């Protein structure tokens, strides 16, 4: 096929250009080196295409190189892409009324209008220089007693003279000997006029609350100070609180006015008879706590919570649980639990010792070994030598030394249920003997790995340790008489009949 005129023109256009002379023969050495570097770079880039047609030779080495160069060029553009967000200027203030007058008073323009704001005024004949500044005849102050502070030091800080401060300390000494004043006690102090310029102000009156039921005032009579005690009437009516459980029983009780310690005691008392997961948001808590309130001479009322007396749960207007503190050991009992002999209600295990739970089932940091370890039971705080009772009828399967448990007794109750009792000071049963519910099987001690006298109580189901609280038990109590049961129910009814604080209506 013959060559057309177009082909001839294309060949002429792509004809190789003559080689450039360059700096190969330049007299300076650095120029010749630069010329050599440029020639080598030109030779390397001769076969390197900056732009690759991605429509051909797909997935070839040259194609992937073209994709990489494309992404390399696009990535910087994406990274520096500006974010255009509208800028909003702050609105100009448009004052009016009193605000405008206040702004004008703080500006410079009033000075130009003849105002005196910020301008010093020269003395004139109408002004008389005073030889001394007049003082107030009396000054009323409020002072607070700090940690490791004393009344005398506090008065010195107020500017009181040494004589008056020592007199107050002498008058208050018998009171502080009876009951030391706690940190945070507030004092209402009245100081009189100075006898001479620079002299300390005399004490005119001092008032404070020395105790919950006692107000104290110190006043100046004649030439000295005198102390007067004012006994405050105390209302010891227990505080009755009722409210809906809602999403949090703890928060609901705190919102109703119960102190944190009171709520904690309530939760522990209820947990002996009803597991927390059984309490529903629609239920009501019902508690009675010993409470004292007194109103001071200043009009400020003060109250203190004592022991929890009653803990109950109300469901659908009827009591679900009614537990009341009873006996010298401070345990909580329901009417059914107390009516049974020894306070043991059917279907429940009796508590193995008279005491409160101090450590629960689960992982914990061992107090002696110092690392996390499974605590396969619960611990009861009890005094050394206190009797330990069998939780239910059973047979002694083990009685003796048991490693970290010290003196240890294990009872088999049948049905795959076993109980274990550790750290005893003395064992009162022998292996193979049969024991009855509530029988003394040993005495509280601190043998084995123990930091103090307590009972370690375990519950086994099918040979595996389980949480002893998974089976509800009632506190141990000595055998009660019908008269004591009647007294218990009468006291329970009396507490539940107390008016509810805040005027809330009690269901049931």
C-alpha positions as CSV (number, residue, x, y, z in Angstrom):
1,X,0.0,0.0,0.0
2,X,1.4,3.4,-0.9
3,X,2.1,6.2,1.7
4,X,-0.4,9.0,1.6
5,X,0.4,12.6,2.1
6,X,-1.1,12.6,5.6
7,X,1.2,9.7,6.7
8,X,4.1,11.7,5.3
9,X,3.2,14.7,7.4
10,X,2.8,12.6,10.6
11,X,6.2,11.0,10.1
12,X,7.7,14.4,9.6
13,X,6.1,15.7,12.7
14,X,7.4,12.8,14.8
15,X,10.9,12.9,13.4
16,X,13.5,12.7,16.1
17,X,14.9,16.1,17.0
18,X,18.7,16.6,16.8
19,X,20.5,16.0,20.0
20,X,21.2,19.2,22.0
21,X,24.8,20.3,22.4
22,X,24.4,20.7,26.2
23,X,27.2,21.5,28.6
24,X,29.4,18.5,27.9
25,X,32.4,20.6,26.8
26,X,31.9,23.4,29.4
27,X,35.1,24.5,31.0
28,X,33.7,24.3,34.6
29,X,33.4,20.9,36.2
30,X,30.1,21.6,38.0
31,X,28.5,22.4,34.7
32,X,29.6,19.2,33.1
33,X,28.3,17.2,36.1
34,X,24.9,18.9,35.8
35,X,24.8,18.2,32.1
36,X,25.5,14.5,32.8
37,X,22.8,14.3,35.4
38,X,20.2,15.9,33.1
39,X,21.1,13.5,30.2
40,X,20.7,10.4,32.5
41,X,17.3,11.7,33.8
42,X,16.1,12.4,30.3
43,X,17.1,8.9,29.2
44,X,15.2,7.3,32.2
45,X,12.1,9.4,31.6
46,X,12.1,8.8,27.8
47,X,10.0,5.7,28.1
48,X,7.9,6.8,31.1
49,X,4.4,8.0,30.3
50,X,2.9,10.4,32.8
51,X,-0.6,9.9,31.4
52,X,-1.9,6.3,30.8
53,X,-5.0,5.4,28.9
54,X,-6.9,3.4,31.4
55,X,-9.2,2.0,28.7
56,X,-6.6,-0.4,27.4
57,X,-4.4,-3.0,29.0
58,X,-6.7,-3.3,32.0
59,X,-5.1,-4.9,35.0
60,X,-1.6,-4.7,33.5
61,X,1.4,-3.3,35.4
62,X,1.2,0.0,33.4
63,X,-2.6,0.2,34.1
64,X,-2.1,-0.1,37.9
65,X,0.7,2.4,37.7
66,X,-1.7,4.8,36.0
67,X,-4.4,4.3,38.6
68,X,-1.8,5.0,41.4
69,X,-0.8,8.2,39.7
70,X,-4.4,9.2,39.3
71,X,-5.1,8.6,43.0
72,X,-1.9,10.4,44.0
73,X,-3.0,13.5,42.1
74,X,-6.6,13.4,43.4
75,X,-5.8,12.7,47.1
76,X,-4.1,16.1,47.8
77,X,-7.1,17.9,46.2
78,X,-9.5,16.0,48.5
79,X,-7.4,16.7,51.6
80,X,-7.3,20.4,51.1
81,X,-10.9,20.7,49.9
82,X,-12.3,23.7,51.8
83,X,-15.3,23.4,54.1
84,X,-17.6,26.3,53.6
85,X,-19.7,27.0,56.6
86,X,-21.6,30.2,56.9
87,X,-20.2,32.8,59.3
88,X,-22.8,34.4,61.6
89,X,-22.0,37.7,63.1
90,X,-23.0,38.4,66.7
91,X,-26.2,40.5,66.8
92,X,-25.7,44.0,67.9
93,X,-27.2,44.8,71.3
94,X,-30.2,46.9,71.2
95,X,-30.6,48.1,74.8
96,X,-33.6,49.9,76.1
97,X,-34.9,51.1,79.4
98,X,-32.7,50.4,82.4
99,X,-30.1,48.5,80.4
100,X,-29.5,51.5,78.1
101,X,-29.2,53.8,81.1
102,X,-26.6,51.4,82.6
103,X,-24.6,51.4,79.4
104,X,-24.7,55.1,79.2
105,X,-23.4,55.5,82.7
106,X,-20.4,53.3,81.9
107,X,-19.5,55.2,78.7
108,X,-17.4,58.3,78.3
109,X,-20.1,60.5,77.0
110,X,-21.5,61.4,80.5
111,X,-18.2,63.2,81.2
112,X,-18.6,65.4,78.2
113,X,-22.1,66.2,79.4
114,X,-20.9,67.4,82.7
115,X,-21.3,64.2,84.7
116,X,-19.1,63.4,87.7
117,X,-18.8,59.6,86.9
118,X,-15.1,58.7,87.2
119,X,-14.0,62.3,87.6
120,X,-12.0,63.3,90.8
121,X,-13.6,66.2,92.7
122,X,-11.4,68.8,94.3
123,X,-12.1,69.8,97.9
124,X,-14.0,73.0,98.4
125,X,-14.8,75.2,101.4
126,X,-18.0,73.1,101.8
127,X,-15.9,70.0,102.7
128,X,-14.4,69.4,106.1
129,X,-11.7,66.8,106.8
130,X,-12.6,64.4,109.5
131,X,-10.1,63.6,112.2
132,X,-11.4,60.0,112.4
133,X,-13.8,57.8,110.6
134,X,-17.0,57.1,112.7
135,X,-17.6,53.4,113.4
136,X,-20.8,51.4,113.8
137,X,-22.0,51.0,117.4
138,X,-22.4,47.3,117.0
139,X,-21.3,44.7,114.5
140,X,-23.1,41.3,113.9
141,X,-20.9,38.5,112.7
142,X,-21.4,34.8,112.0
143,X,-18.4,32.5,112.7
144,X,-18.0,28.7,112.0
145,X,-15.8,26.4,114.2
146,X,-13.2,24.7,112.0
147,X,-11.4,21.4,112.3
148,X,-9.1,21.2,115.3
149,X,-10.2,24.7,116.2
150,X,-11.2,26.2,119.6
151,X,-13.8,28.8,120.6
152,X,-11.1,31.1,121.9
153,X,-9.0,31.0,118.7
154,X,-12.1,31.6,116.6
155,X,-13.0,34.7,118.7
156,X,-9.4,36.0,118.4
157,X,-9.7,35.8,114.6
158,X,-12.9,38.0,114.8
159,X,-10.9,40.7,116.6
160,X,-12.1,40.0,120.1
161,X,-9.9,41.1,123.0
162,X,-7.9,38.5,125.1
163,X,-9.9,39.2,128.2
164,X,-13.3,38.5,126.6
165,X,-12.0,35.5,124.7
166,X,-10.6,33.9,127.9
167,X,-13.9,34.6,129.7
168,X,-15.9,32.8,127.0
169,X,-13.5,29.9,127.0
170,X,-14.0,29.5,130.8
171,X,-17.8,29.7,130.5
172,X,-17.9,27.1,127.6
173,X,-15.4,24.7,129.1
174,X,-18.0,22.7,131.2
175,X,-20.1,22.3,128.0
176,X,-17.3,21.1,125.9
177,X,-16.2,18.7,128.6
178,X,-19.7,17.0,128.4
179,X,-20.0,17.0,124.6
180,X,-17.2,18.5,122.4
181,X,-18.4,21.0,119.9
182,X,-18.3,19.5,116.4
183,X,-16.6,21.2,113.5
184,X,-19.1,23.3,111.6
185,X,-20.8,24.7,114.7
186,X,-22.1,28.2,113.9
187,X,-21.8,31.1,116.2
188,X,-23.8,34.3,116.1
189,X,-21.5,37.0,117.5
190,X,-22.4,40.6,118.4
191,X,-19.5,43.1,119.0
192,X,-20.0,46.4,120.8
193,X,-18.4,49.8,120.3
194,X,-14.6,50.3,121.0
195,X,-13.7,52.0,124.3
196,X,-10.9,53.8,122.5
197,X,-9.5,54.1,119.0
198,X,-7.5,51.0,118.2
199,X,-8.9,49.0,121.1
200,X,-10.6,45.6,120.5
201,X,-14.3,45.6,120.4
202,X,-16.0,44.1,123.4
203,X,-18.3,41.1,123.1
204,X,-21.9,42.0,123.6
205,X,-23.6,38.6,122.8
206,X,-22.7,35.1,121.6
207,X,-25.2,32.4,120.7
208,X,-24.7,28.8,119.4
209,X,-26.2,25.4,119.5
210,X,-24.1,23.3,121.8
211,X,-26.1,20.1,121.3
212,X,-29.1,18.8,119.4
213,X,-31.3,19.7,122.3
214,X,-29.4,22.6,123.8
215,X,-29.0,26.3,122.8
216,X,-26.4,28.5,124.6
217,X,-26.3,32.3,124.8
218,X,-23.6,34.4,126.4
219,X,-24.5,38.0,127.1
220,X,-22.8,41.0,128.8
221,X,-24.5,41.9,132.1
222,X,-23.0,44.7,134.1
223,X,-19.3,44.3,133.9
224,X,-19.0,40.7,132.9
225,X,-20.3,37.9,130.7
226,X,-22.9,35.3,131.8
227,X,-23.9,32.0,130.1
228,X,-27.5,30.8,129.9
229,X,-28.6,27.3,128.8
230,X,-31.9,26.9,126.9
231,X,-33.1,23.3,126.7
232,X,-35.0,22.6,123.5
233,X,-38.1,20.4,123.3
234,X,-37.4,17.2,121.3
235,X,-40.0,15.4,119.3
236,X,-39.0,11.7,119.2
237,X,-41.9,10.5,117.0
238,X,-40.5,8.0,114.5
239,X,-40.4,9.1,110.9
240,X,-42.7,7.2,108.5
241,X,-41.9,7.3,104.8
242,X,-43.8,5.7,101.9
243,X,-43.2,6.1,98.2
244,X,-43.3,4.4,94.8
245,X,-40.3,2.3,94.0
246,X,-40.1,3.5,90.4
247,X,-36.9,2.7,88.4
248,X,-34.6,2.9,91.5
249,X,-35.6,1.9,95.0
250,X,-32.6,3.6,96.5
251,X,-33.3,6.9,94.7
252,X,-37.0,6.9,95.5
253,X,-36.3,6.4,99.2
254,X,-33.6,9.2,99.2
255,X,-36.1,11.5,97.4
256,X,-38.7,10.8,100.1
257,X,-36.3,12.1,102.8
258,X,-34.5,9.0,104.1
259,X,-30.8,9.3,105.0
260,X,-28.3,7.1,103.1
261,X,-27.6,4.9,106.2
262,X,-31.4,4.4,106.6
263,X,-31.8,3.3,103.0
264,X,-28.9,0.9,103.3
265,X,-30.4,-0.6,106.5
266,X,-33.8,-0.9,104.7
267,X,-32.3,-2.7,101.7
268,X,-30.5,-5.2,104.0
269,X,-33.6,-5.9,106.0
270,X,-35.8,-6.4,102.9
271,X,-33.2,-8.6,101.2
272,X,-33.5,-11.2,104.0
273,X,-37.0,-12.0,102.9
274,X,-37.5,-10.8,99.3
275,X,-34.8,-10.8,96.6
276,X,-34.4,-7.4,95.0
277,X,-35.3,-8.7,91.6
278,X,-38.8,-9.6,92.9
279,X,-39.5,-5.9,93.8
280,X,-41.3,-4.2,90.8
281,X,-41.4,-0.5,89.8
282,X,-45.1,-0.4,90.7
283,X,-44.5,-1.5,94.3
284,X,-44.2,0.9,97.3
285,X,-41.5,1.0,99.9
286,X,-42.7,1.5,103.5
287,X,-40.2,2.3,106.3
288,X,-40.2,3.7,109.8
289,X,-37.0,5.1,111.3
290,X,-36.3,6.4,114.8
291,X,-36.1,10.2,114.4
292,X,-35.5,13.1,116.7
293,X,-36.3,16.7,115.8
294,X,-35.8,19.9,117.7
295,X,-36.4,23.6,116.8
296,X,-33.8,26.0,118.2
297,X,-34.4,29.5,119.6
298,X,-33.3,31.0,116.2
299,X,-36.1,29.1,114.5
300,X,-33.9,26.6,112.7
301,X,-35.2,23.0,113.0
302,X,-32.7,20.1,113.2
303,X,-33.4,16.4,112.9
304,X,-31.4,13.2,113.3
305,X,-32.2,9.7,112.1
306,X,-31.7,6.7,114.4
307,X,-32.1,3.0,113.8
308,X,-34.4,1.6,111.2
309,X,-37.5,0.2,113.0
310,X,-39.7,-1.2,110.2
311,X,-39.1,-2.2,106.6
312,X,-42.0,-3.2,104.3
313,X,-43.0,-3.5,100.7
314,X,-46.5,-2.8,99.5
315,X,-48.0,-4.3,96.3
316,X,-51.5,-3.6,95.0
317,X,-52.4,-1.9,98.3
318,X,-51.4,-5.0,100.4
319,X,-48.2,-5.6,102.4
320,X,-45.9,-7.9,100.6
321,X,-43.2,-7.9,103.3
322,X,-43.4,-6.6,106.9
323,X,-40.1,-6.9,108.7
324,X,-39.6,-5.2,112.1
325,X,-36.5,-4.8,114.3
326,X,-37.0,-7.0,117.4
327,X,-34.9,-8.2,120.2
328,X,-31.6,-7.1,121.8
329,X,-29.6,-8.2,118.8
330,X,-31.3,-5.8,116.4
331,X,-32.4,-8.4,113.8
332,X,-35.5,-8.0,111.6
333,X,-38.4,-10.5,111.7
334,X,-41.7,-10.9,110.0
335,X,-44.7,-12.0,112.0
336,X,-44.7,-15.4,110.3
337,X,-40.9,-15.9,111.0
338,X,-41.3,-15.0,114.7
339,X,-44.4,-17.1,115.2
340,X,-42.5,-20.2,114.2
341,X,-40.4,-21.8,117.0
342,X,-36.9,-20.2,117.0
343,X,-38.0,-17.7,114.4
344,X,-37.7,-20.4,111.6
345,X,-40.4,-20.1,109.0
346,X,-41.2,-23.1,106.8
347,X,-39.3,-23.2,103.5
348,X,-36.5,-20.9,104.8
349,X,-33.1,-21.7,106.3
350,X,-32.4,-20.2,109.7
351,X,-29.5,-17.8,109.9
352,X,-26.5,-19.6,111.3
353,X,-25.5,-16.8,113.7
354,X,-26.9,-13.6,115.1
355,X,-25.1,-10.9,113.1
356,X,-25.0,-8.8,110.0
357,X,-23.5,-9.8,106.6
358,X,-20.2,-8.1,106.0
359,X,-18.9,-10.0,102.8
360,X,-20.9,-11.4,100.0
361,X,-20.6,-14.4,97.6
362,X,-18.4,-13.8,94.5
363,X,-15.0,-12.6,93.5
364,X,-13.2,-10.4,95.9
365,X,-9.7,-9.2,96.9
366,X,-8.7,-11.6,99.7
367,X,-7.8,-9.5,102.8
368,X,-4.9,-11.7,103.7
369,X,-3.6,-13.2,100.4
370,X,-3.9,-9.8,98.7
371,X,-5.2,-11.0,95.3
372,X,-8.6,-11.6,93.6
373,X,-10.1,-14.9,94.7
374,X,-13.5,-16.5,94.7
375,X,-15.4,-16.1,97.9
376,X,-17.5,-19.2,98.0
377,X,-19.8,-18.0,100.8
378,X,-20.9,-15.1,102.9
379,X,-19.4,-13.7,106.2
380,X,-21.3,-12.8,109.3
381,X,-19.9,-10.3,111.8
382,X,-20.2,-11.8,115.3
383,X,-18.4,-11.5,118.6
384,X,-15.9,-14.1,119.6
385,X,-17.5,-17.2,121.2
386,X,-21.0,-16.4,119.9
387,X,-23.0,-19.6,119.2
388,X,-23.3,-21.0,115.7
389,X,-26.6,-22.7,114.8
390,X,-27.4,-25.4,112.2
391,X,-29.4,-23.8,109.3
392,X,-31.6,-26.9,109.0
393,X,-31.9,-30.5,110.1
394,X,-29.0,-32.6,108.8
395,X,-26.1,-34.9,109.4
396,X,-22.5,-33.8,110.2
397,X,-20.5,-34.9,107.2
398,X,-17.3,-33.2,108.3
399,X,-16.0,-31.7,111.6
400,X,-12.4,-30.6,112.0
401,X,-9.6,-28.6,110.7
402,X,-10.1,-27.6,107.0
403,X,-7.1,-25.5,105.8
404,X,-8.0,-21.8,105.3
405,X,-11.4,-22.4,106.9
406,X,-9.8,-23.3,110.2
407,X,-12.2,-25.3,112.4
408,X,-14.9,-26.2,110.0
409,X,-18.3,-28.1,110.1
410,X,-20.2,-29.3,107.1
411,X,-23.8,-30.5,107.3
412,X,-25.7,-32.6,104.7
413,X,-29.4,-31.7,104.7
414,X,-30.6,-34.0,101.9
415,X,-31.8,-33.2,98.5
416,X,-28.3,-32.2,97.4
417,X,-28.2,-29.3,99.9
418,X,-25.1,-28.9,102.2
419,X,-24.0,-26.1,104.4
420,X,-20.5,-25.2,105.7
421,X,-19.4,-23.2,108.7
422,X,-15.8,-22.0,109.0
423,X,-13.3,-20.2,111.3
424,X,-14.9,-21.7,114.5
425,X,-13.1,-21.2,117.8
426,X,-14.6,-24.5,119.0
427,X,-16.6,-27.3,117.3
428,X,-19.6,-28.7,119.3
429,X,-20.6,-31.7,117.1
430,X,-18.9,-34.9,115.9
431,X,-18.8,-36.4,112.4
432,X,-21.8,-38.6,111.7
433,X,-24.0,-37.1,114.3
434,X,-27.5,-35.8,113.5
435,X,-28.4,-32.2,114.3
436,X,-31.7,-30.4,114.5
437,X,-32.5,-27.0,113.0
438,X,-31.2,-24.3,115.3
439,X,-28.9,-26.6,117.3
440,X,-25.6,-25.2,118.4
441,X,-22.8,-26.8,116.3
442,X,-19.9,-24.5,117.3
443,X,-18.8,-21.1,118.4
444,X,-17.5,-18.1,116.4
445,X,-13.7,-17.7,116.2
446,X,-10.9,-16.5,113.9
447,X,-9.1,-19.8,113.0
448,X,-7.5,-20.3,109.6
449,X,-7.1,-17.4,107.1
450,X,-9.1,-14.9,109.1
451,X,-8.6,-11.2,110.0
452,X,-10.9,-11.3,113.0
453,X,-13.8,-13.2,114.6
454,X,-16.6,-14.0,112.2
455,X,-18.5,-16.9,110.6
456,X,-17.9,-18.0,107.0
457,X,-21.1,-19.6,105.9
458,X,-21.3,-21.7,102.7
459,X,-24.2,-23.3,100.8
460,X,-23.7,-26.3,98.4
461,X,-26.2,-27.5,95.8
462,X,-25.3,-30.7,94.1
463,X,-21.7,-30.5,95.5
464,X,-21.2,-27.0,93.9
465,X,-20.9,-23.8,96.0
466,X,-23.8,-21.4,95.3
467,X,-24.8,-18.0,96.8
468,X,-26.3,-18.7,100.2
469,X,-28.6,-15.8,99.7
470,X,-30.2,-17.7,96.8
471,X,-32.2,-19.5,99.5
472,X,-33.9,-17.0,101.8
473,X,-33.3,-17.5,105.5
474,X,-34.6,-15.7,108.6
475,X,-32.4,-14.5,111.5
476,X,-32.0,-16.8,114.4
477,X,-34.0,-16.1,117.5
478,X,-34.5,-17.9,120.7
479,X,-37.8,-19.7,121.3
480,X,-40.5,-17.1,121.7
481,X,-43.7,-17.2,123.7
482,X,-47.2,-16.4,122.4
483,X,-47.1,-13.3,124.5
484,X,-44.0,-12.1,122.8
485,X,-45.5,-12.8,119.4
486,X,-48.6,-10.7,120.4
487,X,-46.3,-7.9,121.6
488,X,-44.5,-8.0,118.3
489,X,-47.7,-7.7,116.2
490,X,-49.0,-4.9,118.4
491,X,-45.8,-2.9,118.0
492,X,-45.8,-3.6,114.2
493,X,-49.4,-2.3,113.9
494,X,-48.4,0.8,116.0
495,X,-45.5,1.6,113.6
496,X,-47.6,1.1,110.5
497,X,-50.3,3.4,111.9
498,X,-47.9,6.4,112.2
499,X,-48.7,9.3,109.9
500,X,-46.7,9.4,106.8
501,X,-44.2,12.3,106.6
502,X,-45.1,14.9,104.0
503,X,-48.8,14.0,104.0
504,X,-48.4,11.1,101.6
505,X,-51.1,8.5,101.7
506,X,-50.1,5.1,102.8
507,X,-51.6,2.2,100.9
508,X,-53.0,-0.8,102.9
